Amino acid sequence: MPIQHTFIGDTKTLEALRRFLDVLAEVSPEPVCPPKVIRGEDNVIYVEVGYGTDEETLLVSKCMADVGADILEETGLLVALAPFVVATAKHA
C-alpha cells in the first residue's frame, strides 16, 4: 500500500509507526486513498486514510484502535488512525 509521509523521528517512533502501518496494510477493506502520516502539534502520530463508506471506516477504526492502544501501552507513543469517508466514493 503506498503511503504519503514526510516524517522524521527517532528509532522508537519510527518502529511504532512501522508496526501500525504493517497492521493497517493487512486490514480489509482497502482504502480509497493512500494513508498520509502526520505528527500533530500534540505529538500524536496521525495516520489519515480515506475509505468508501461509513461502515468501512468504522470497521477499520475499531481494529486499529486496539493496535494503537497496544503501541501506547508498550512504548508510550500514541499512533492514531484518522479515517474519513471519501466524498466521491460515497456518491459513486
PABADO-747042 format. One record per atom (N, C-alpha, C, CB): residue in one letter; chain; atom name; x, y, z. Coordinates in nm, 3 decimals, padded with zeros to 5 digits. Glycine has a CB too. Layout:
<pts>
PT residuo cadena atomo       x       y       z
PT       A      A    CA       X       Y       Z
...
</pts>
This chain:
<pts>
PT residuo cadena atomo       x       y       z
PT       M      A     N  00.085 -00.117  00.000
PT       M      A    CA  00.000  00.000  00.000
PT       M      A     C  00.090  00.124  00.000
PT       M      A    CB -00.097  00.000  00.123
PT       P      A     N  00.073  00.213 -00.095
PT       P      A    CA  00.154  00.335 -00.097
PT       P      A     C  00.116  00.425  00.020
PT       P      A    CB  00.137  00.410 -00.230
PT       I      A     N  00.215  00.491  00.076
PT       I      A    CA  00.193  00.578  00.191
PT       I      A     C  00.260  00.711  00.165
PT       I      A    CB  00.246  00.513  00.322
PT       Q      A     N  00.188  00.820  00.194
PT       Q      A    CA  00.246  00.953  00.182
PT       Q      A     C  00.298  00.994  00.319
PT       Q      A    CB  00.141  01.056  00.129
PT       H      A     N  00.428  01.029  00.326
PT       H      A    CA  00.478  01.076  00.453
PT       H      A     C  00.604  01.158  00.436
PT       H      A    CB  00.504  00.960  00.546
PT       T      A     N  00.619  01.254  00.519
PT       T      A    CA  00.742  01.327  00.540
PT       T      A     C  00.756  01.329  00.690
PT       T      A    CB  00.741  01.474  00.475
PT       F      A     N  00.832  01.235  00.740
PT       F      A    CA  00.831  01.212  00.883
PT       F      A     C  00.972  01.182  00.930
PT       F      A    CB  00.736  01.098  00.920
PT       I      A     N  01.018  01.256  01.027
PT       I      A    CA  01.148  01.232  01.086
PT       I      A     C  01.124  01.201  01.234
PT       I      A    CB  01.246  01.354  01.067
PT       G      A     N  01.186  01.094  01.280
PT       G      A    CA  01.169  01.058  01.420
PT       G      A     C  01.281  00.968  01.465
PT       G      A    CB  01.035  00.991  01.443
PT       D      A     N  01.284  00.943  01.594
PT       D      A    CA  01.385  00.852  01.647
PT       D      A     C  01.345  00.708  01.615
PT       D      A    CB  01.401  00.872  01.800
PT       T      A     N  01.432  00.616  01.644
PT       T      A    CA  01.410  00.475  01.612
PT       T      A     C  01.284  00.422  01.677
PT       T      A    CB  01.529  00.392  01.654
PT       K      A     N  01.261  00.457  01.802
PT       K      A    CA  01.142  00.410  01.874
PT       K      A     C  01.014  00.457  01.805
PT       K      A    CB  01.145  00.460  02.020
PT       T      A     N  01.011  00.581  01.764
PT       T      A    CA  00.894  00.637  01.698
PT       T      A     C  00.871  00.573  01.562
PT       T      A    CB  00.908  00.789  01.683
PT       L      A     N  00.978  00.561  01.485
PT       L      A    CA  00.965  00.501  01.351
PT       L      A     C  00.924  00.355  01.359
PT       L      A    CB  01.097  00.514  01.275
PT       E      A     N  00.972  00.282  01.458
PT       E      A    CA  00.933  00.141  01.476
PT       E      A     C  00.785  00.132  01.514
PT       E      A    CB  01.021  00.073  01.584
PT       A      A     N  00.738  00.221  01.600
PT       A      A    CA  00.595  00.222  01.637
PT       A      A     C  00.508  00.251  01.515
PT       A      A    CB  00.568  00.327  01.747
PT       L      A     N  00.551  00.346  01.434
PT       L      A    CA  00.478  00.380  01.312
PT       L      A     C  00.479  00.264  01.214
PT       L      A    CB  00.537  00.505  01.246
PT       R      A     N  00.594  00.199  01.196
PT       R      A    CA  00.603  00.085  01.105
PT       R      A     C  00.510 -00.027  01.150
PT       R      A    CB  00.747  00.033  01.099
PT       R      A     N  00.507 -00.053  01.279
PT       R      A    CA  00.418 -00.157  01.333
PT       R      A     C  00.271 -00.125  01.303
PT       R      A    CB  00.439 -00.172  01.484
PT       F      A     N  00.233 -00.001  01.323
PT       F      A    CA  00.095  00.042  01.297
PT       F      A     C  00.062  00.027  01.149
PT       F      A    CB  00.075  00.188  01.342
PT       L      A     N  00.151  00.074  01.063
PT       L      A    CA  00.127  00.069  00.918
PT       L      A     C  00.126 -00.073  00.865
PT       L      A    CB  00.231  00.150  00.845
PT       D      A     N  00.208 -00.161  00.923
PT       D      A    CA  00.208 -00.302  00.882
PT       D      A     C  00.071 -00.366  00.906
PT       D      A    CB  00.317 -00.380  00.958
PT       V      A     N  00.013 -00.339  01.021
PT       V      A    CA -00.121 -00.393  01.050
PT       V      A     C -00.224 -00.329  00.960
PT       V      A    CB -00.158 -00.371  01.199
PT       L      A     N -00.216 -00.197  00.941
PT       L      A    CA -00.311 -00.128  00.855
PT       L      A     C -00.310 -00.185  00.713
PT       L      A    CB -00.280  00.023  00.851
PT       A      A     N -00.193 -00.221  00.665
PT       A      A    CA -00.181 -00.277  00.529
PT       A      A     C -00.251 -00.412  00.516
PT       A      A    CB -00.035 -00.292  00.492
PT       E      A     N -00.267 -00.483  00.626
PT       E      A    CA -00.332 -00.615  00.624
PT       E      A     C -00.481 -00.609  00.648
PT       E      A    CB -00.269 -00.705  00.726
PT       V      A     N -00.529 -00.496  00.698
PT       V      A    CA -00.670 -00.481  00.734
PT       V      A     C -00.753 -00.464  00.608
PT       V      A    CB -00.691 -00.361  00.830
PT       S      A     N -00.868 -00.527  00.607
PT       S      A    CA -00.962 -00.512  00.498
PT       S      A     C -01.076 -00.425  00.548
PT       S      A    CB -01.014 -00.651  00.446
PT       P      A     N -01.131 -00.339  00.474
PT       P      A    CA -01.123 -00.317  00.331
PT       P      A     C -01.004 -00.228  00.293
PT       P      A    CB -01.252 -00.254  00.283
PT       E      A     N -00.975 -00.231  00.166
PT       E      A    CA -00.868 -00.150  00.108
PT       E      A     C -00.911 -00.003  00.108
PT       E      A    CB -00.833 -00.198 -00.037
PT       P      A     N -00.823  00.089  00.145
PT       P      A    CA -00.860  00.231  00.143
PT       P      A     C -00.879  00.284  00.001
PT       P      A    CB -00.755  00.313  00.214
PT       V      A     N -00.959  00.389 -00.010
PT       V      A    CA -00.983  00.454 -00.139
PT       V      A     C -00.863  00.543 -00.174
PT       V      A    CB -01.115  00.538 -00.134
PT       C      A     N -00.803  00.605 -00.074
PT       C      A    CA -00.685  00.687 -00.097
PT       C      A     C -00.576  00.643  00.001
PT       C      A    CB -00.717  00.839 -00.081
PT       P      A     N -00.450  00.658 -00.033
PT       P      A    CA -00.341  00.606  00.050
PT       P      A     C -00.329  00.679  00.183
PT       P      A    CB -00.211  00.615 -00.025
PT       P      A     N -00.276  00.610  00.283
PT       P      A    CA -00.253  00.675  00.412
PT       P      A     C -00.155  00.790  00.401
PT       P      A    CB -00.203  00.573  00.513
PT       K      A     N -00.175  00.888  00.486
PT       K      A    CA -00.085  01.002  00.495
PT       K      A     C -00.048  01.017  00.642
PT       K      A    CB -00.151  01.134  00.438
PT       V      A     N  00.080  01.018  00.672
PT       V      A    CA  00.127  01.024  00.810
PT       V      A     C  00.165  01.168  00.844
PT       V      A    CB  00.248  00.930  00.832
PT       I      A     N  00.113  01.216  00.958
PT       I      A    CA  00.149  01.350  01.006
PT       I      A     C  00.167  01.344  01.157
PT       I      A    CB  00.040  01.454  00.967
PT       R      A     N  00.252  01.430  01.208
PT       R      A    CA  00.266  01.444  01.353
PT       R      A     C  00.195  01.571  01.393
PT       R      A    CB  00.418  01.447  01.398
PT       G      A     N  00.099  01.556  01.484
PT       G      A    CA  00.022  01.671  01.529
PT       G      A     C  00.100  01.757  01.627
PT       G      A    CB -00.107  01.627  01.592
PT       E      A     N  00.051  01.876  01.652
PT       E      A    CA  00.113  01.965  01.750
PT       E      A     C  00.112  01.904  01.889
PT       E      A    CB  00.042  02.100  01.752
PT       D      A     N  00.023  01.808  01.911
PT       D      A    CA  00.012  01.740  02.039
PT       D      A     C  00.108  01.620  02.049
PT       D      A    CB -00.132  01.693  02.061
PT       N      A     N  00.198  01.606  01.948
PT       N      A    CA  00.298  01.499  01.940
PT       N      A     C  00.237  01.362  01.912
PT       N      A    CB  00.376  01.493  02.068
PT       V      A     N  00.110  01.357  01.877
PT       V      A    CA  00.045  01.233  01.837
PT       V      A     C  00.077  01.210  01.689
PT       V      A    CB -00.110  01.239  01.861
PT       I      A     N  00.103  01.086  01.653
PT       I      A    CA  00.126  01.050  01.514
PT       I      A     C -00.009  01.008  01.456
PT       I      A    CB  00.234  00.935  01.499
PT       Y      A     N -00.057  01.085  01.360
PT       Y      A    CA -00.186  01.057  01.298
PT       Y      A     C -00.164  00.993  01.161
PT       Y      A    CB -00.269  01.186  01.285
PT       V      A     N -00.242  00.890  01.134
PT       V      A    CA -00.239  00.826  01.003
PT       V      A     C -00.376  00.852  00.941
PT       V      A    CB -00.207  00.670  01.013
PT       E      A     N -00.381  00.948  00.848
PT       E      A    CA -00.506  00.982  00.779
PT       E      A     C -00.525  00.886  00.663
PT       E      A    CB -00.504  01.131  00.730
PT       V      A     N -00.645  00.835  00.649
PT       V      A    CA -00.673  00.743  00.539
PT       V      A     C -00.822  00.750  00.505
PT       V      A    CB -00.631  00.597  00.576
PT       G      A     N -00.851  00.746  00.376
PT       G      A    CA -00.989  00.758  00.330
PT       G      A     C -01.048  00.625  00.285
PT       G      A    CB -00.997  00.857  00.218
PT       Y      A     N -01.174  00.603  00.321
PT       Y      A    CA -01.247  00.482  00.283
PT       Y      A     C -01.374  00.521  00.209
PT       Y      A    CB -01.281  00.396  00.407
PT       G      A     N -01.435  00.422  00.145
PT       G      A    CA -01.551  00.447  00.060
PT       G      A     C -01.682  00.464  00.132
PT       G      A    CB -01.564  00.339 -00.035
PT       T      A     N -01.696  00.404  00.251
PT       T      A    CA -01.824  00.410  00.323
PT       T      A     C -01.803  00.431  00.472
PT       T      A    CB -01.906  00.282  00.300
PT       D      A     N -01.909  00.472  00.540
PT       D      A    CA -01.904  00.485  00.686
PT       D      A     C -01.875  00.351  00.751
PT       D      A    CB -02.037  00.543  00.740
PT       E      A     N -01.934  00.245  00.699
PT       E      A    CA -01.916  00.111  00.756
PT       E      A     C -01.771  00.067  00.749
PT       E      A    CB -02.005  00.010  00.684
PT       E      A     N -01.707  00.089  00.634
PT       E      A    CA -01.565  00.054  00.619
PT       E      A     C -01.479  00.134  00.717
PT       E      A    CB -01.518  00.079  00.475
PT       T      A     N -01.510  00.260  00.730
PT       T      A    CA -01.435  00.348  00.820
PT       T      A     C -01.446  00.299  00.964
PT       T      A    CB -01.486  00.492  00.809
PT       L      A     N -01.567  00.263  01.007
PT       L      A    CA -01.585  00.214  01.143
PT       L      A     C -01.516  00.080  01.166
PT       L      A    CB -01.733  00.201  01.174
PT       L      A     N -01.524 -00.009  01.071
PT       L      A    CA -01.460 -00.139  01.083
PT       L      A     C -01.309 -00.127  01.103
PT       L      A    CB -01.490 -00.224  00.960
PT       V      A     N -01.246 -00.047  01.019
PT       V      A    CA -01.101 -00.029  01.030
PT       V      A     C -01.066  00.048  01.158
PT       V      A    CB -01.047  00.047  00.906
PT       S      A     N -01.146  00.145  01.194
PT       S      A    CA -01.120  00.224  01.316
PT       S      A     C -01.117  00.137  01.440
PT       S      A    CB -01.226  00.331  01.332
PT       K      A     N -01.211  00.045  01.451
PT       K      A    CA -01.215 -00.043  01.568
PT       K      A     C -01.091 -00.130  01.578
PT       K      A    CB -01.341 -00.132  01.564
PT       C      A     N -01.050 -00.187  01.467
PT       C      A    CA -00.931 -00.272  01.464
PT       C      A     C -00.805 -00.193  01.500
PT       C      A    CB -00.915 -00.337  01.326
PT       M      A     N -00.790 -00.078  01.438
PT       M      A    CA -00.668  00.000  01.456
PT       M      A     C -00.662  00.068  01.593
PT       M      A    CB -00.656  00.103  01.346
PT       A      A     N -00.776  00.090  01.656
PT       A      A    CA -00.776  00.145  01.791
PT       A      A     C -00.706  00.049  01.887
PT       A      A    CB -00.921  00.174  01.839
PT       D      A     N -00.730 -00.080  01.869
PT       D      A    CA -00.664 -00.181  01.953
PT       D      A     C -00.513 -00.182  01.929
PT       D      A    CB -00.722 -00.320  01.926
PT       V      A     N -00.473 -00.171  01.804
PT       V      A    CA -00.330 -00.168  01.770
PT       V      A     C -00.265 -00.044  01.832
PT       V      A    CB -00.309 -00.168  01.616
PT       G      A     N -00.329  00.070  01.817
PT       G      A    CA -00.277  00.194  01.874
PT       G      A     C -00.266  00.186  02.026
PT       G      A    CB -00.365  00.312  01.836
PT       A      A     N -00.365  00.123  02.091
PT       A      A    CA -00.362  00.107  02.237
PT       A      A     C -00.245  00.019  02.279
PT       A      A    CB -00.494  00.048  02.288
PT       D      A     N -00.222 -00.089  02.206
PT       D      A    CA -00.108 -00.176  02.236
PT       D      A     C  00.025 -00.101  02.222
PT       D      A    CB -00.108 -00.299  02.144
PT       I      A     N  00.038 -00.025  02.116
PT       I      A    CA  00.161  00.051  02.094
PT       I      A     C  00.181  00.154  02.205
PT       I      A    CB  00.158  00.122  01.957
PT       L      A     N  00.074  00.223  02.244
PT       L      A    CA  00.081  00.321  02.351
PT       L      A     C  00.124  00.256  02.482
PT       L      A    CB -00.054  00.391  02.368
PT       E      A     N  00.065  00.143  02.514
PT       E      A    CA  00.098  00.073  02.637
PT       E      A     C  00.244  00.027  02.640
PT       E      A    CB  00.006 -00.048  02.655
PT       E      A     N  00.293 -00.020  02.526
PT       E      A    CA  00.429 -00.074  02.520
PT       E      A     C  00.537  00.032  02.504
PT       E      A    CB  00.438 -00.171  02.407
PT       T      A     N  00.505  00.143  02.437
PT       T      A    CA  00.609  00.241  02.404
PT       T      A     C  00.586  00.380  02.463
PT       T      A    CB  00.621  00.253  02.257
PT       G      A     N  00.463  00.410  02.501
PT       G      A    CA  00.431  00.544  02.547
PT       G      A     C  00.405  00.641  02.432
PT       G      A    CB  00.542  00.597  02.632
PT       L      A     N  00.405  00.590  02.308
PT       L      A    CA  00.380  00.672  02.190
PT       L      A     C  00.238  00.648  02.139
PT       L      A    CB  00.483  00.642  02.080
PT       L      A     N  00.170  00.756  02.104
PT       L      A    CA  00.034  00.742  02.053
PT       L      A     C  00.034  00.754  01.901
PT       L      A    CB -00.060  00.849  02.115
PT       V      A     N -00.003  00.644  01.835
PT       V      A    CA -00.022  00.641  01.692
PT       V      A     C -00.172  00.618  01.671
PT       V      A    CB  00.067  00.529  01.621
PT       A      A     N -00.238  00.710  01.603
PT       A      A    CA -00.383  00.704  01.592
PT       A      A     C -00.429  00.712  01.447
PT       A      A    CB -00.448  00.816  01.672
PT       L      A     N -00.529  00.633  01.415
PT       L      A    CA -00.590  00.639  01.283
PT       L      A     C -00.685  00.757  01.277
PT       L      A    CB -00.663  00.506  01.249
PT       A      A     N -00.676  00.832  01.169
PT       A      A    CA -00.766  00.945  01.144
PT       A      A     C -00.840  00.915  01.013
PT       A      A    CB -00.688  01.083  01.138
PT       P      A     N -00.941  00.827  01.020
PT       P      A    CA -01.009  00.787  00.897
PT       P      A     C -01.115  00.887  00.856
PT       P      A    CB -01.071  00.649  00.914
PT       F      A     N -01.147  00.884  00.728
PT       F      A    CA -01.255  00.968  00.677
PT       F      A     C -01.319  00.898  00.558
PT       F      A    CB -01.204  01.109  00.637
PT       V      A     N -01.440  00.937  00.528
PT       V      A    CA -01.511  00.882  00.412
PT       V      A     C -01.484  00.976  00.295
PT       V      A    CB -01.666  00.867  00.440
PT       V      A     N -01.436  00.919  00.186
PT       V      A    CA -01.406  00.997  00.065
PT       V      A     C -01.539  01.032 -00.002
PT       V      A    CB -01.311  00.918 -00.033
PT       A      A     N -01.564  01.160 -00.016
PT       A      A    CA -01.692  01.207 -00.068
PT       A      A     C -01.723  01.151 -00.207
PT       A      A    CB -01.693  01.359 -00.073
PT       T      A     N -01.625  01.146 -00.296
PT       T      A    CA -01.651  01.097 -00.431
PT       T      A     C -01.686  00.949 -00.431
PT       T      A    CB -01.531  01.122 -00.521
PT       A      A     N -01.628  00.873 -00.340
PT       A      A    CA -01.658  00.729 -00.332
PT       A      A     C -01.799  00.709 -00.277
PT       A      A    CB -01.554  00.656 -00.242
PT       K      A     N -01.840  00.795 -00.187
PT       K      A    CA -01.971  00.784 -00.124
PT       K      A     C -02.083  00.803 -00.225
PT       K      A    CB -01.984  00.885 -00.012
PT       H      A     N -02.060  00.885 -00.326
PT       H      A    CA -02.163  00.914 -00.425
PT       H      A     C -02.154  00.830 -00.550
PT       H      A    CB -02.157  01.058 -00.462
PT       A      A     N -02.050  00.748 -00.558
PT       A      A    CA -02.031  00.667 -00.678
PT       A      A     C -02.127  00.549 -00.682
PT       A      A    CB -01.888  00.616 -00.685
</pts>
